[in-house]
Amino acid sequence: MSKRRLGSVRPPKRCRSDMDNISTSDIVIINGNSHPDLANSVAERMGIKNGGCSVFHKSNRETIVEISDSVRGKDIYIIQTGTKDANNNIMELLIMAYACKTSSARSIVGVIPYLPYSKQCKMRKRGCIVSKLLAKMMCTSGLTHIITMDLHQKEIQGFFDIPVDNLRASPFLLQYIQESIPDYRNSVIVARNPGVAKKANSYAERLRLGLAVIHGEQKEAESDEVDGRYSPPPTRNSTPQHAPSSSRQRTTSVSVGVPEHPVKVKPPLTIVGDVNGRIAIMVDDLIDDVQAFVAAAEMLKDNGACKIYVLATHGLLSSDAPRLLEESVIDEIVVTNTIPHEVQKLQCNKIKTIDISILIAEAIRRIHNKESMSYLFRNVTLED
């Protein structure tokens, strides 16, 4: 029986030919300064011209947007991803969306391959859920639809009052493992912490490989830091004096009032699973500060891993990440081009890039033609 092999969007030839079905008269693609190469690649795959939009900053750092083409009654797709200059990326997106809204565009779709502030999606101490604020700002600016990729938490979609399509880069990364890693059958998928175990298990099941999890922390977790909220309440008798005597006999008194939360004791780094003589493949959604990846790779090497790969959707690679990766025991780092990282590739020869523009182009085509998006999520098959 013939088996279909994994593809980015199967079959790629069909996706390219279907681009001819788009009516170019009522679709406009514009972009900000975050990732013009990706925007041009998407427009080229769709066979349309990138719309005329100039985004620049005044001397006082205010953002100016000028749209040269008419957008009245048209479907606008704004391609703007998050980079290390996240705040400017956001303001450019909001101003472009509002400019299209006030120019009577029919619909405004934000194509945001990497959503900034997506890691700030939980309450931390006395902070706030920043991704919820960002979602409200995007909806208010005039966006009617969001296309993004591999959100840090899928629940972030619930912060938006508009439809959100969370595309998946896993077919591209799975295909890379099968085609570009020699003897990948001798590999083991590694989760560098228990929080990534669900994603790693998904890769392991699709590739029919083993799973290993690195457990423990090298540093104190943010949730364990001491602040004023952990101050114990005043000591008092927890049983009211007016309660019946029988009730007081059945009530346990706590000497300090409300019990304190026990301090979490993080064990040292340990590996659950066998990596000796195997190819270790760490998977994650984002690579930014790489110290944790480097420490995990050193531990994998000490436990007998012969080669170490790191695969992730978004390669932010901030600060001195390229230098640390180049000096580490990691053999290869594979990321997609949701975030521009050409400068980082010049500093580290281990970084490889996978182009996902065909997936974004296909998503835009399906939304514009009012076709089902489920094809992009379910159409993943593997060869044995």
N, C-alpha and C positions, 0 to 999 in steps of 0.2 A: 504494500500500500504506500503510495506516495504521500509524503508529509510536507506540509507547508512550513517554510522557514520563517523565523522572526524577521520583521521589517519595521522600519520607523512608521510608515503608514502603508499598509499593503493594498494593492501593489503600487510602488512609487510611480510607475508609468501612468497608471490611471489617474492619480492625483494631478500629475502635470497636465494631462490632456483635459481633465475636467476644468482646469483654470480657464480654458477657452469659452466655457459657458457663462462666464461672468459678464454682466453688462457693465462695461467700463464707464458709461456715461453718468451713472449715479453712485459711484463709489470713489472715495478719495482717501488715500493713505498719507498721513503726515507724521512727523516725528520731531522730538526735541533733540537735545544735545547728548543724551545719555548713551545711545547706541545707534548711530546713523548707519553703520555697516549692516546691522541686522535688519533695519527698516528697508534699506536698498535691496538686500537679498530677498526679503519677503515680497517686495513689489516686483522684483524681476521674475520670481517664480510664478507670480500671478499674471504676469504679462501686462502690467499697467505701470503708468508713470507715477513716481513719487510726487505727491502734491507739493505745491510751493508754500512753504512755511518757514519763516525766519524767526529764530529764538535767540536773543542776545541779552546782555546785561549792561545796564548803564554804569557810570562810574561809582554810583552809590550802591551798586549790586542789586538794584531793582530789575525784575525780569520784564522784558518787552517781547511781545508776540505779534508778528505780522503775517497774515495769511493772504497770499497774493491771488489765489484762485477762488472763484465763487463756490460756496458750500451750501447755498440755499436749496433745501429739499433733497439733499444728498445724504448718503450714509458715510460717516466719517470714522476712520479707524486710526487712533492715535497710538503709535508704538513708542513706548517710553518705559524703560526698565529702571531698576534701582542699582546704583553704583555706590562707590565710597562717598560721593557727593550727594547723599540721599535727599537732603533738604531742598537743594536746588532742583533735583529731579522731580520732586513732588510739586513744587511751585510751578515749574514749567508745565507739568501735566494739567494742573488745575486751571491755569490761565489759558492754555490751549483749548481745554474742554469748554470753559466759559465763553471764550471767543467764538467757538463754533455754535454754542447755544444761542448767543445773542445775534448770530448771523443766520438764524433760522434753519440750522441743519436738521434733517429728519431724524437721524439717530447718531449717537456719539458712543463709540465702543472704545474703551481703554484696553489696549494690549500691553499688559505689564508682566513680562516673563518672570521677573523677580520682584515681588511686592516688598517695598521697604517697610521696616518696622514690624515685619511679620513675626519675629521672635518675641516681640513685646505684646503677646496675646493673652497673658495671664496677669493677675494682680500680684504685684511684688511690694511687700512692705507697705509704705504709705504712698506708693506711686499710683499709677493708673494703667488702664489697658489702652495703650497708644494705638494699636491697630484698629480698635473700635472708633477712635477719634478720626483716624485717617479715612476709614470707610465712610463716615458721615460727611467728611469734607469732599470726597470724590462724588458722592451722590448729589450733594448740593451744587457742585460745580457744573453739573449737566450731563455727566456720564449716564448712559442708559444700559450699559452692559460692560462686564469685565471679563477679559481673557487673561488668565495667569497660568503659572506652571509650578507644580509641586510646592504648595503652601507648606509652611512649617507645621501648621496644624490645620486639618481640613475644616475644623469648626469655625475658622475665620470667615468662611463664606456666609455664616449666619449674621455677621456684623453688617452686611450690605443689605440695602433695601432694593437692590436691582439684581438681575441674574448674574451669576458668576460661574464661569467654566474653568475648572481647575485641571488643566491638561497634565499628562504624565510623561516624563522623560524616560521612564524605566524601559520601554521597548528599545530605545537607542542604546542604553547602557547594557542591557542584556545581550543585544546583538554584538556590541563591542567585546564583551566577555567571550562569546562563542567564536568570534572570528579573529580576534586580535591577541588573545592570551593563549600561548601555546600550552597544550595539555591542560586545558581548563577543567577537565574531569577530575584532576587531582587537586582541585581547589576547595577551599572552605570559606563560606561567607562569614564575615566577622562584624559584630556590632560593638563599637568601641565603648558603649555604655548601655545599660538596660533600656534606656529611653529609645534607642534606635533598633531594639530587638525585633519589633514588629515589622519594620521595613526590611531588615536583614532576613527575617524568616520568609518574607514574601519572595525575595530574590532566591533564597535557597530552595524553596518549593518549586519555583518555575524552572530553575536550572537542575533540579534534582541533586543538590549538593548538600554537604554537611553544614552545620551552623555552630559558631562559637560566639560567646558573649564575654566581654571584658567587664568584670564587676569590681566596684570599689572606686574611690576617689583619692586623688593626690592632694587636693586642697579642700578647704572648708566650703561647703555649699552655701550659696547665698541665703537659702532659707534657714540656715543655722546661725546666721550672724545675730549678735545680741543688739537689741534696740529697746526703747522704752516700753514697748508693748508687752515685753516679757516680765515686767515688774509685777511681783505677786500682790494681790489685793490685801487689805488689812486683815489681820487675824480676827475672826469672830466665831461665835457659836453658831453652827449651821442649823440647829434645831430651834424653832421658835419656842419661847417660854410658855406661850399660851396653848401649845399643842397638848393633846391628851397624853397621860402617862404611858398608855399602851403604845401610842404612836412613837413617843420618844424612845421606847425600848427597842422598836424595830428600825430605828434610823441610825445609820452609822455616822459618827461625827468625824470630820476631817480637821486635823489640828491647825492647818494653815489656811483654812477656808477653801479656796479653789486649788486643786492640785496643779503643780507645775508640769509643763510638758517635758518629758525626758529628753535629754540631749541625744541627737543621733550620733552614733559612733560609726564613722565610715571605715570599712576595712581597707587594707592595702590592696593595690591592683592585683587581681587574680583572673585567670582565664578559665572559663567553663567551656570545655570542649578540647578536642585534640587538633593541634596545628603542626605537630612535628612532621617534617618532611613534606608539608603541603604548601600550596600557594594560597596565601591569605589575601582576601579581597574585602577591604572595609568599604561599607556603603553608608552614605548620609545624604541629606538634602542640601547642605550648605557647608562649604569650606571657607572659613574666614580666618580666625586665629587658629593657627595650626599646632600650637604646643601640645594639645591633647592628642592629636593624630600622631605627632612625632613620638610622644611618650608611649602610646599604644603600639606603634610600630617597633619600638625598641624592645618592648616586652614580648611581642610576637617573635621577633628575631631571637631573643634569648630562649624562647620555648621551641625553637627548631624550625620556624617557618623559612622556607627556601627563598620565596619571593613575596613581596608585599605590594599590593595595588590599593589605591584609594580612588573610589568612584563617587561622584556627587553631581547633582543637577546644577547647582549654582557655585561658581568659583569666584568669590569676592576677593580673597587673598589679600587682606589688608596688611599694612605696616611692612614688617620684614618677613612676611610669610614665604616669598619665593626663596630667600636665602636659607631659611630654616629647612625648607623642603629639599633644596639642593644638597644641603649638608647631612640630611637624614638618611636612614637606612631604607626609606621608601623607594621602590624601584620606579613607579609610575603613578602620576596623578591624572585622572581623566575627568573632565568637566564638560558641560555643554556651553554654548555661546549665548546663554541668557544674559550674561554680564560680560562686557568687554574686558579682556585680560591680556592683550597683546604685549603690553609693557612687562607684565609679570612673566610671560613666556620667554622674553629675551633674557631675563635674570635666572630662569630655571629651565633647563632643557628637559626636565622630567614631565612637564605639563603637556597634556594632549587635549585637543578640543574636538567635540562632536557638534556638527551643525544641526540645529533643530528648526531651521527656518521653514522647512517643508511642512512640519507639523503646524506651525502658526499659520502658514498660508492656507493649508487645508481647513483649519478651524475658521478662518475668516471667510473662505469660500462657502462653507456650509452654513454659517450664520447668515451671510448675505443672500444665499439662495433658499433660506428657510428649510434646510435639511436637518436631519437628526444628527446630533453630536455623539450619540452613543457608539457609533462606529469607531471613533477614536479611542474609546475606553475599553471596548470588549474585544477588538480585533487583534489579539495577541496570541499567537501559537508558537510552539517551540518544536524544534527538531530534536530527535533523540541523539 
